[in-house]
């Protein structure tokens, strides 16, 4: 410490590398959350025959990462981890799937960062997760229109697919939002 009460440059520069290490570790954790969501989707084959049913797990993980992190783009980092994991052949036949899984995290972050009420309201967080997960069939529809790549879930009816994705994304978001809500109430 200097005579004027301020920290010396040596003290400040020693603390800075530790912050970088913590930031890198947090990014790896968040990316790992997204990657875990994809791995669960790849290896947990539940034959429900309902479009979007993996949204419960994926959105629960994505929102959990968002709620435990102080990073402004925490959900986007998780989506990047999911997209990176989808570059590895895991049995998915969709060549566009890495791009498709980027959008839900981005949407959660936009709402979470821009609408101040979202972060404190359990139901609003779940609705945001439902809307974010709905971007998957919307993106698939756009891809199908421009490339002709067929998506079976859209063939069952676009509105039905949208509603199912919203429902499962909402349910997935409700889990960590509820835990966060009751944890806050307990304090």
NORURJO-V609464 format. One record per residue. N is the residue number from 1. RES is the residue in one letter. PSI is psi as a letter, one per 20 degrees, with the letter a starting at -180 (none if undefined). OMEGA is omega in whole degrees, 0 to 359 (* if undefined). Layout:
# NORURJO-V609464
N;RES;PSI;OMEGA
N;RES;PSI;OMEGA
This chain:
# NORURJO-V609464
1;X;p;179
2;X;r;178
3;X;h;182
4;X;j;177
5;X;i;180
6;X;q;178
7;X;q;178
8;X;r;181
9;X;h;179
10;X;g;181
11;X;g;181
12;X;g;184
13;X;h;176
14;X;h;181
15;X;h;185
16;X;g;178
17;X;h;178
18;X;h;179
19;X;h;179
20;X;g;179
21;X;g;179
22;X;g;179
23;X;g;179
24;X;g;179
25;X;g;179
26;X;g;177
27;X;g;179
28;X;g;177
29;X;g;181
30;X;g;177
31;X;h;177
32;X;h;177
33;X;g;178
34;X;g;179
35;X;h;178
36;X;h;177
37;X;g;179
38;X;g;179
39;X;g;177
40;X;g;178
41;X;g;183
42;X;h;188
43;X;i;176
44;X;n;182
45;X;n;177
46;X;o;186
47;X;m;179
48;X;h;183
49;X;k;176
50;X;p;181
51;X;p;175
52;X;j;185
53;X;i;176
54;X;i;179
55;X;h;178
56;X;g;183
57;X;g;185
58;X;g;182
59;X;h;175
60;X;g;178
61;X;g;182
62;X;g;180
63;X;h;176
64;X;g;177
65;X;g;179
66;X;g;184
67;X;h;180
68;X;i;185
69;X;q;174
70;X;i;181
71;X;p;183
72;X;h;183
73;X;l;184
74;X;g;180
75;X;h;178
76;X;h;177
77;X;h;178
78;X;h;178
79;X;h;176
80;X;g;176
81;X;g;178
82;X;g;180
83;X;h;178
84;X;h;179
85;X;h;180
86;X;i;174
87;X;i;176
88;X;p;179
89;X;o;180
90;X;j;179
91;X;j;176
92;X;p;183
93;X;i;182
94;X;o;180
95;X;i;182
96;X;j;187
97;X;h;177
98;X;h;179
99;X;g;183
100;X;h;183
101;X;i;175
102;X;h;189
103;X;g;183
104;X;g;180
105;X;g;178
106;X;g;181
107;X;g;178
108;X;g;180
109;X;g;180
110;X;g;180
111;X;g;183
112;X;h;183
113;X;h;186
114;X;h;181
115;X;o;188
116;X;h;181
117;X;h;185
118;X;g;187
119;X;h;183
120;X;i;183
121;X;p;184
122;X;g;183
123;X;h;179
124;X;h;176
125;X;g;180
126;X;h;178
127;X;g;177
128;X;g;178
129;X;g;177
130;X;g;179
131;X;g;180
132;X;g;182
133;X;h;176
134;X;i;179
135;X;h;180
136;X;g;178
137;X;h;177
138;X;g;178
139;X;g;178
140;X;h;179
141;X;g;179
142;X;g;179
143;X;g;180
144;X;h;179
145;X;h;185
146;X;h;184
147;X;h;184
148;X;j;179
149;X;p;186
150;X;p;175
151;X;o;182
152;X;h;182
153;X;h;179
154;X;h;179
155;X;h;179
156;X;i;182
157;X;p;185
158;X;g;181
159;X;g;178
160;X;g;180
161;X;g;178
162;X;g;182
163;X;g;181
164;X;g;177
165;X;g;178
166;X;g;182
167;X;g;181
168;X;h;175
169;X;g;177
170;X;g;180
171;X;g;178
172;X;h;178
173;X;h;181
174;X;h;182
175;X;f;180
176;X;h;178
177;X;g;178
178;X;g;178
179;X;g;180
180;X;g;180
181;X;g;182
182;X;h;176
183;X;h;178
184;X;h;180
185;X;h;182
186;X;h;180
187;X;none;*
